[in-house]
């Protein structure tokens, strides 16, 4: 893999500053079964879980933004703002 879950989480947080701007907590774990990272976003009672496949995670660590992940983060923020 070449990097830790913590390093990937830190990279995601740095690439998508809107996560911290909206005080969203992030959890991250690797699923060997899916060969993907499970990323959990949470704010108050709102939660979203999405997958980041290994290739996308590798690109993220090489400073290439993952479009799929960015869309999911945007959806979560939009849904949170509508529900608050």
C-alpha positions as CSV (number, residue, x, y, z in Angstrom):
1,X,0.0,0.0,0.0
2,X,2.8,2.4,0.8
3,X,0.7,4.7,3.2
4,X,-1.4,4.4,6.3
5,X,-5.1,5.0,6.8
6,X,-4.1,8.1,8.8
7,X,-2.0,9.5,6.0
8,X,-4.9,8.9,3.5
9,X,-7.4,10.6,5.8
10,X,-5.1,13.5,6.3
11,X,-4.7,13.8,2.5
12,X,-8.4,13.7,2.0
13,X,-8.9,16.4,4.6
14,X,-6.3,18.6,3.0
15,X,-7.7,18.1,-0.6
16,X,-11.2,18.8,0.5
17,X,-11.1,21.7,3.0
18,X,-14.9,22.0,3.0
19,X,-14.9,18.9,5.3
20,X,-13.2,21.0,8.1
21,X,-15.1,24.1,7.1
22,X,-18.4,22.3,7.9
23,X,-17.0,20.5,11.0
24,X,-17.6,17.1,9.5
25,X,-15.9,14.2,11.2
26,X,-14.3,11.6,9.0
27,X,-13.5,7.9,9.7
28,X,-11.6,5.7,7.4
29,X,-10.9,2.0,7.3
30,X,-9.6,-0.4,4.6
31,X,-11.7,-3.4,3.5
32,X,-9.6,-6.3,2.2
33,X,-12.9,-7.9,1.0
34,X,-13.7,-4.9,-1.2
35,X,-10.1,-3.8,-1.9
36,X,-11.3,-0.3,-1.1
37,X,-11.3,2.2,1.7
38,X,-14.5,2.8,3.5
39,X,-14.9,6.5,4.3
40,X,-17.5,7.6,6.9
41,X,-18.6,11.2,7.1
42,X,-20.7,12.3,10.1
43,X,-22.1,15.6,11.4
44,X,-24.7,15.5,14.2
45,X,-27.3,12.8,13.2
46,X,-26.3,12.9,9.5
47,X,-24.0,10.1,8.2
48,X,-22.7,9.0,4.8
49,X,-20.5,6.1,4.0
50,X,-18.8,5.7,0.7
51,X,-16.0,3.6,-0.9
52,X,-12.7,4.8,-2.3
53,X,-11.1,2.1,-4.4
54,X,-7.4,1.4,-4.0
55,X,-6.5,3.0,-7.4
56,X,-8.4,6.2,-6.5
57,X,-6.7,6.2,-3.0
58,X,-3.3,5.9,-4.7
59,X,-4.1,8.8,-7.0
60,X,-5.3,10.9,-4.0
61,X,-2.0,10.2,-2.3
62,X,-0.3,11.5,-5.5
63,X,-2.3,14.8,-5.3
64,X,-4.9,13.8,-7.9
65,X,-8.4,14.7,-6.7
66,X,-10.9,11.9,-6.8
67,X,-14.0,13.2,-8.6
68,X,-16.2,10.5,-7.1
69,X,-15.2,11.3,-3.6
70,X,-15.6,15.1,-4.2
71,X,-19.1,14.5,-5.4
72,X,-20.0,12.4,-2.4
73,X,-18.6,15.1,0.0
74,X,-20.6,17.8,-1.9
75,X,-23.8,15.6,-1.6
76,X,-23.3,15.1,2.1
77,X,-22.8,18.9,2.7
78,X,-25.9,19.7,0.6
79,X,-28.0,17.1,2.4
80,X,-26.8,18.3,5.8
81,X,-27.6,21.9,5.1
82,X,-31.1,21.0,3.8
83,X,-31.7,18.9,6.9
84,X,-30.5,21.4,9.5
